[in-house]
Amino acid sequence: MEDGKQIRSEAGKREAAEEAYANFMYRYAFGIIGDEPTAGYEGGGIGTGVGLYWKGRYLILTAAHVVKQTPVERLYFLLPSESLKIAGSRVRSGAVLAGMHQRLQLAALPQIIYADSLDLAALALPTQENDEGQKHFYRLSESSTLPANLKAAAFLGYPAAARVPVAGNFMATPSYSDGAIVDLPFGWDRDSQIAISYPSSESLDPHGFSGSGLWIPVADLTSGVWGPSMALIGILTSWARISEKLVGYKIETIIEFLQGFDSTLFSQSSG
């Protein structure tokens, strides 16, 4: 009996840790609603972005193809909040259901900055004046690098397959998963990109995860008590269906992209 209790206790700890990390990722995840990719009708497309605080500027980083097909005035956003409730969870918490927020246009239309040859884009936002808004932008350091011997990474985003139909429209639902770091499929750039395993037989269709951050847990004992903390190590942009892998850009590539546009970002008014 004692062994059974210990197993259940360990399983409970793992579940609690998993949910804590999911909430960490959700805090910085923006749903991006644009035009339907093929037919072009408004509000039919969905993707994901990551809120970043970069050298005093507030940005949403995403895959360029998530926003490129939609005029900026027709882009809508699902704003993150502090926590979400995991379906079927046995962990007791004060979290609330995610996905119940109405889509919003930003108060000021963002300037969108694209990479010349990469599937990356940054939406430059006005300064976030209040503490609540500032919470949803991950502080990215120029010195961030991909750790050596990386084994796995997690991600959270808004896959189209998880949408719930509602009276001719839909409710977007965030989903999260993880995968082992694997070799890139043939033909991809090993210097700038990274891949994780994503078995199609066990997973949601990943369309909509484009723009999701790739995260890894890190130790944060500054308060003397364990708390969930993660580091951004990349961003998802593609699905290699045949090889069952999700592909994205490494954090070094993202930093290089942002550094290349620093003068553009800083030339804007703070809004």
C-alpha positions as CSV (number, residue, x, y, z in Angstrom):
1,M,0.0,0.0,0.0
2,E,2.8,2.4,0.8
3,D,4.4,1.8,-2.6
4,G,1.1,2.6,-4.3
5,K,0.7,5.8,-2.3
6,Q,4.3,6.8,-3.3
7,I,3.6,6.1,-7.0
8,R,0.4,8.2,-6.9
9,S,2.3,11.0,-5.0
10,E,5.1,11.1,-7.6
11,A,2.5,11.1,-10.5
12,G,0.7,14.0,-8.8
13,K,4.0,15.9,-8.5
14,R,4.7,15.3,-12.2
15,E,1.3,16.5,-13.2
16,A,1.5,19.6,-11.0
17,A,4.9,20.4,-12.5
18,E,3.6,19.9,-16.1
19,E,0.7,22.2,-15.5
20,A,2.9,24.8,-13.9
21,Y,5.1,24.8,-17.0
22,A,2.1,25.0,-19.3
23,N,0.9,28.1,-17.4
24,F,4.3,29.6,-17.8
25,M,4.2,29.2,-21.5
26,Y,0.6,30.4,-21.7
27,R,1.5,33.6,-20.0
28,Y,3.5,34.7,-23.1
29,A,1.3,33.1,-25.8
30,F,-0.7,35.3,-28.1
31,G,-3.3,33.8,-30.4
32,I,-3.2,35.5,-33.8
33,I,-6.4,35.4,-36.0
34,G,-6.0,36.5,-39.6
35,D,-7.6,35.7,-43.0
36,E,-8.2,32.2,-44.0
37,P,-5.0,31.2,-45.9
38,T,-6.6,29.9,-49.1
39,A,-10.0,31.5,-49.5
40,G,-8.9,34.8,-47.8
41,Y,-12.1,35.4,-45.7
42,E,-11.6,37.4,-42.5
43,G,-11.1,35.5,-39.3
44,G,-10.6,32.1,-40.7
45,G,-6.9,31.6,-40.1
46,I,-5.2,31.1,-36.7
47,G,-1.6,31.0,-35.5
48,T,0.4,31.9,-32.4
49,G,2.9,34.5,-31.3
50,V,5.2,35.0,-28.3
51,G,5.3,38.2,-26.3
52,L,8.9,39.5,-26.0
53,Y,10.5,42.4,-24.2
54,W,13.6,43.3,-26.2
55,K,15.8,46.2,-25.4
56,G,13.0,48.3,-24.0
57,R,10.5,47.4,-26.7
58,Y,7.4,45.2,-26.6
59,L,7.1,42.8,-29.5
60,I,5.0,39.8,-30.6
61,L,7.3,37.3,-32.4
62,T,5.7,34.9,-34.8
63,A,6.2,33.0,-38.1
64,A,6.0,35.4,-41.0
65,H,3.4,33.3,-42.8
66,V,1.0,33.7,-39.9
67,V,0.5,37.4,-40.5
68,K,1.8,38.0,-44.1
69,Q,-1.4,37.1,-45.9
70,T,-3.6,39.5,-43.8
71,P,-3.8,43.3,-43.9
72,V,-2.7,44.6,-40.5
73,E,-6.1,46.2,-39.9
74,R,-7.7,42.7,-40.1
75,L,-5.4,41.0,-37.6
76,Y,-7.0,40.1,-34.3
77,F,-5.4,38.8,-31.1
78,L,-6.3,36.5,-28.3
79,L,-4.5,38.0,-25.3
80,P,-2.8,35.7,-22.7
81,S,-3.7,35.8,-19.1
82,E,-1.9,34.5,-16.0
83,S,-3.2,31.0,-15.9
84,L,-5.3,28.3,-17.6
85,K,-7.2,25.3,-16.4
86,I,-6.0,22.0,-17.9
87,A,-8.9,19.7,-19.1
88,G,-9.1,16.6,-16.9
89,S,-6.7,17.9,-14.3
90,R,-6.7,16.6,-10.8
91,V,-4.4,19.4,-9.6
92,R,-6.3,21.9,-7.4
93,S,-5.6,25.5,-8.4
94,G,-7.2,28.9,-8.8
95,A,-6.7,28.7,-12.6
96,V,-9.5,29.7,-15.0
97,L,-10.5,28.3,-18.3
98,A,-8.6,29.8,-21.2
99,G,-10.2,30.4,-24.6
100,M,-13.1,32.4,-23.4
101,H,-11.7,35.8,-24.2
102,Q,-13.1,37.7,-27.2
103,R,-10.7,38.4,-30.1
104,L,-9.4,41.9,-30.0
105,Q,-7.7,44.4,-32.3
106,L,-4.8,46.1,-30.7
107,A,-5.4,49.7,-29.7
108,A,-2.7,50.9,-32.1
109,L,-1.9,49.0,-35.3
110,P,1.5,47.3,-34.9
111,Q,4.3,47.8,-37.3
112,I,5.3,44.4,-38.7
113,I,8.9,43.7,-39.5
114,Y,9.8,40.7,-41.6
115,A,13.0,38.9,-42.1
116,D,14.4,39.0,-45.6
117,S,14.9,35.3,-46.1
118,L,13.5,33.6,-43.0
119,D,9.9,32.8,-41.9
120,L,10.0,35.2,-39.0
121,A,8.2,38.4,-38.2
122,A,8.0,40.8,-35.3
123,L,5.0,43.0,-34.4
124,A,6.2,46.2,-32.7
125,L,3.8,47.3,-30.0
126,P,3.4,50.5,-27.9
127,T,5.0,50.6,-24.5
128,Q,3.0,48.6,-21.9
129,E,2.4,51.1,-19.2
130,N,0.8,48.9,-16.5
131,D,2.2,45.9,-14.6
132,E,-0.5,43.6,-15.9
133,G,0.4,44.1,-19.5
134,Q,4.1,43.9,-18.9
135,K,3.7,40.4,-17.4
136,H,3.1,38.9,-20.8
137,F,6.3,39.8,-22.5
138,Y,9.3,37.5,-21.9
139,R,12.5,39.3,-21.3
140,L,14.9,38.1,-24.0
141,S,18.6,38.6,-23.4
142,E,21.0,39.1,-26.3
143,S,23.3,36.5,-24.6
144,S,20.7,33.7,-24.9
145,T,22.0,30.6,-26.5
146,L,20.8,27.0,-27.3
147,P,22.1,24.8,-24.4
148,A,24.5,22.0,-25.3
149,N,23.2,18.4,-25.2
150,L,19.5,19.6,-25.4
151,K,17.2,16.6,-25.2
152,A,13.6,17.9,-25.4
153,A,11.5,21.1,-25.6
154,A,7.9,22.0,-24.9
155,F,5.5,24.4,-26.8
156,L,2.1,25.9,-26.4
157,G,-0.1,27.4,-29.1
158,Y,-3.4,27.6,-30.8
159,P,-3.8,24.7,-33.3
160,A,-6.8,25.0,-35.7
161,A,-7.6,21.3,-34.9
162,A,-8.5,22.3,-31.3
163,R,-11.0,25.0,-32.3
164,V,-14.5,24.6,-30.9
165,P,-17.4,25.6,-33.3
166,V,-19.7,28.2,-31.8
167,A,-22.7,29.5,-33.8
168,G,-20.9,29.8,-37.2
169,N,-17.7,31.0,-35.5
170,F,-15.2,29.3,-33.3
171,M,-13.6,29.3,-29.9
172,A,-9.8,29.0,-30.0
173,T,-8.3,26.6,-27.4
174,P,-4.6,26.6,-26.4
175,S,-2.9,23.3,-26.4
176,Y,0.6,22.2,-25.4
177,S,2.9,19.3,-25.9
178,D,6.6,18.5,-26.0
179,G,9.0,16.5,-28.1
180,A,12.5,15.1,-28.3
181,I,15.1,17.2,-30.1
182,V,15.9,15.3,-33.3
183,D,18.0,15.7,-36.4
184,L,16.6,18.1,-39.0
185,P,14.9,16.6,-42.1
186,F,17.1,16.6,-45.2
187,G,17.5,20.0,-46.8
188,W,16.9,22.2,-43.8
189,D,19.5,24.6,-42.4
190,R,21.3,23.1,-39.4
191,D,23.0,26.3,-38.5
192,S,19.8,28.3,-38.0
193,Q,17.0,25.7,-37.4
194,I,16.0,23.1,-34.9
195,A,13.5,20.1,-35.0
196,I,11.5,18.2,-32.5
197,S,9.7,14.9,-32.9
198,Y,5.9,15.1,-33.5
199,P,4.4,11.7,-34.3
200,S,1.3,12.4,-36.4
201,S,-0.6,9.3,-35.1
202,E,-0.4,10.6,-31.6
203,S,-0.9,14.3,-32.1
204,L,-3.2,17.1,-33.2
205,D,-2.8,18.5,-36.7
206,P,-0.2,21.2,-35.9
207,H,-1.4,24.0,-38.2
208,G,-1.8,26.9,-35.9
209,F,1.2,26.0,-33.7
210,S,3.3,28.2,-36.1
211,G,4.8,31.0,-34.1
212,S,4.7,29.0,-30.8
213,G,7.7,29.4,-28.6
214,L,10.0,26.4,-27.9
215,W,10.7,26.3,-24.2
216,I,12.9,24.3,-21.7
217,P,12.7,24.2,-17.9
218,V,15.4,26.0,-16.0
219,A,16.3,26.1,-12.3
220,D,15.1,29.3,-10.5
221,L,15.8,29.1,-6.8
222,T,16.2,32.9,-6.3
223,S,13.3,32.9,-3.8
224,G,14.6,29.8,-2.0
225,V,11.5,27.9,-3.1
226,W,11.0,26.0,-6.3
227,G,8.9,27.8,-8.9
228,P,8.3,27.0,-12.6
229,S,10.6,28.9,-14.8
230,M,11.5,28.3,-18.5
231,A,13.8,29.7,-21.1
232,L,12.9,30.4,-24.7
233,I,15.2,28.5,-27.0
234,G,13.4,28.8,-30.4
235,I,10.1,29.3,-32.3
236,L,8.1,26.9,-34.4
237,T,7.5,27.7,-38.0
238,S,7.0,24.5,-40.1
239,W,5.8,20.9,-40.1
240,A,7.8,18.2,-41.9
241,R,4.8,15.9,-42.3
242,I,6.7,12.9,-43.8
243,S,9.4,12.8,-41.2
244,E,6.9,13.6,-38.4
245,K,8.9,16.6,-37.1
246,L,8.2,20.2,-36.2
247,V,10.8,22.6,-37.3
248,G,11.7,26.1,-36.1
249,Y,14.4,28.6,-35.6
250,K,17.0,28.6,-32.9
251,I,17.2,31.4,-30.3
252,E,20.5,32.6,-31.8
253,T,18.7,33.0,-35.2
254,I,15.9,35.0,-33.6
255,I,18.3,37.3,-31.8
256,E,20.2,37.9,-35.0
257,F,16.9,38.8,-36.7
258,L,16.0,41.2,-34.0
259,Q,19.4,42.8,-33.9
260,G,19.2,43.4,-37.6
261,F,16.1,45.5,-37.1
262,D,17.0,47.3,-33.9
263,S,17.3,50.7,-35.7
264,T,13.8,50.3,-37.1
265,L,12.3,49.2,-33.8
266,F,13.9,52.1,-31.8
267,S,13.0,54.7,-34.4
268,Q,9.3,54.3,-33.6
269,S,7.6,56.4,-31.0
270,S,6.9,54.6,-27.8
271,G,3.2,54.9,-28.5
